[in-house]
Amino acid sequence: MKVKELKLLIDGNVDITVVDIREAYECEDGAICKLNIPLAQFLSRIDEIPKDKPVVLYCNSGKRSKSLKYMVEKLHFYDNLNHLEGGFQEWQKQVVEL
């Protein structure tokens, strides 16, 4: 999912879950959402991820969230996951710095 798509969903109050998978120290620069489940804890907290509405995963650059999306889809049979292309860095460039 591209930054502009996510921004439209958030601005439109669409019922989605956005999950920040960065480590706590990475969130010091800001975040898109309040839900932070660091990558190392994600599988042990998988029950916090809904299967009945869209979920967007993001990290700093988009690489970890892309890999995690693939793994969760294969291991836990989710079909509602997206990841933010370019991650929080791209969000800052396109949204925060405007």
Contacts in CASP RR format, 6 or more apart in sequence:
PFRMAT RR
TARGET T0000
AUTHOR 0000-0000-0000
METHOD contacts of the structure
MODEL  1
MKVKELKLLIDGNVDITVVDIREAYECEDGAICKLNIPLAQFLSRIDEIP
KDKPVVLYCNSGKRSKSLKYMVEKLHFYDNLNHLEGGFQEWQKQVVEL
1 56 0 8 1.000
1 82 0 8 1.000
1 83 0 8 1.000
1 84 0 8 1.000
1 85 0 8 1.000
2 85 0 8 1.000
3 84 0 8 1.000
3 85 0 8 1.000
3 86 0 8 1.000
3 87 0 8 1.000
3 90 0 8 1.000
3 91 0 8 1.000
3 94 0 8 1.000
3 95 0 8 1.000
4 94 0 8 1.000
6 18 0 8 1.000
6 32 0 8 1.000
6 56 0 8 1.000
6 84 0 8 1.000
6 91 0 8 1.000
7 94 0 8 1.000
7 95 0 8 1.000
9 16 0 8 1.000
9 54 0 8 1.000
9 56 0 8 1.000
10 16 0 8 1.000
10 18 0 8 1.000
10 32 0 8 1.000
14 54 0 8 1.000
15 53 0 8 1.000
15 54 0 8 1.000
16 53 0 8 1.000
16 54 0 8 1.000
16 55 0 8 1.000
16 56 0 8 1.000
17 35 0 8 1.000
17 49 0 8 1.000
17 50 0 8 1.000
17 53 0 8 1.000
17 54 0 8 1.000
17 55 0 8 1.000
17 56 0 8 1.000
18 32 0 8 1.000
18 33 0 8 1.000
18 35 0 8 1.000
18 55 0 8 1.000
18 56 0 8 1.000
18 58 0 8 1.000
19 33 0 8 1.000
19 35 0 8 1.000
19 36 0 8 1.000
19 37 0 8 1.000
19 49 0 8 1.000
19 55 0 8 1.000
19 56 0 8 1.000
19 57 0 8 1.000
19 58 0 8 1.000
20 27 0 8 1.000
20 31 0 8 1.000
20 32 0 8 1.000
20 33 0 8 1.000
20 35 0 8 1.000
20 36 0 8 1.000
20 37 0 8 1.000
20 58 0 8 1.000
20 59 0 8 1.000
20 88 0 8 1.000
21 36 0 8 1.000
21 37 0 8 1.000
21 38 0 8 1.000
21 39 0 8 1.000
21 42 0 8 1.000
21 57 0 8 1.000
21 58 0 8 1.000
21 59 0 8 1.000
21 64 0 8 1.000
21 65 0 8 1.000
21 68 0 8 1.000
22 36 0 8 1.000
22 38 0 8 1.000
22 39 0 8 1.000
22 58 0 8 1.000
22 59 0 8 1.000
22 60 0 8 1.000
22 64 0 8 1.000
22 88 0 8 1.000
23 38 0 8 1.000
23 39 0 8 1.000
23 40 0 8 1.000
24 36 0 8 1.000
24 38 0 8 1.000
26 60 0 8 1.000
26 88 0 8 1.000
27 36 0 8 1.000
29 88 0 8 1.000
29 92 0 8 1.000
30 88 0 8 1.000
31 88 0 8 1.000
32 58 0 8 1.000
32 84 0 8 1.000
32 88 0 8 1.000
32 91 0 8 1.000
35 48 0 8 1.000
37 45 0 8 1.000
37 48 0 8 1.000
39 59 0 8 1.000
39 64 0 8 1.000
39 68 0 8 1.000
42 68 0 8 1.000
42 72 0 8 1.000
43 72 0 8 1.000
43 75 0 8 1.000
46 72 0 8 1.000
46 76 0 8 1.000
49 55 0 8 1.000
49 72 0 8 1.000
49 78 0 8 1.000
50 80 0 8 1.000
51 78 0 8 1.000
51 79 0 8 1.000
51 80 0 8 1.000
52 80 0 8 1.000
53 80 0 8 1.000
54 80 0 8 1.000
54 82 0 8 1.000
55 78 0 8 1.000
55 80 0 8 1.000
55 81 0 8 1.000
55 82 0 8 1.000
56 81 0 8 1.000
56 82 0 8 1.000
56 83 0 8 1.000
56 84 0 8 1.000
57 65 0 8 1.000
57 68 0 8 1.000
57 69 0 8 1.000
57 81 0 8 1.000
57 82 0 8 1.000
57 83 0 8 1.000
57 84 0 8 1.000
58 65 0 8 1.000
58 83 0 8 1.000
58 84 0 8 1.000
58 87 0 8 1.000
58 88 0 8 1.000
58 91 0 8 1.000
59 65 0 8 1.000
59 68 0 8 1.000
59 87 0 8 1.000
59 88 0 8 1.000
60 87 0 8 1.000
60 88 0 8 1.000
60 89 0 8 1.000
61 86 0 8 1.000
61 87 0 8 1.000
61 88 0 8 1.000
61 89 0 8 1.000
62 83 0 8 1.000
62 84 0 8 1.000
62 85 0 8 1.000
62 86 0 8 1.000
62 87 0 8 1.000
62 90 0 8 1.000
65 83 0 8 1.000
65 84 0 8 1.000
65 87 0 8 1.000
66 83 0 8 1.000
68 83 0 8 1.000
69 81 0 8 1.000
69 82 0 8 1.000
69 83 0 8 1.000
72 78 0 8 1.000
72 81 0 8 1.000
73 79 0 8 1.000
73 81 0 8 1.000
84 90 0 8 1.000
84 91 0 8 1.000
END
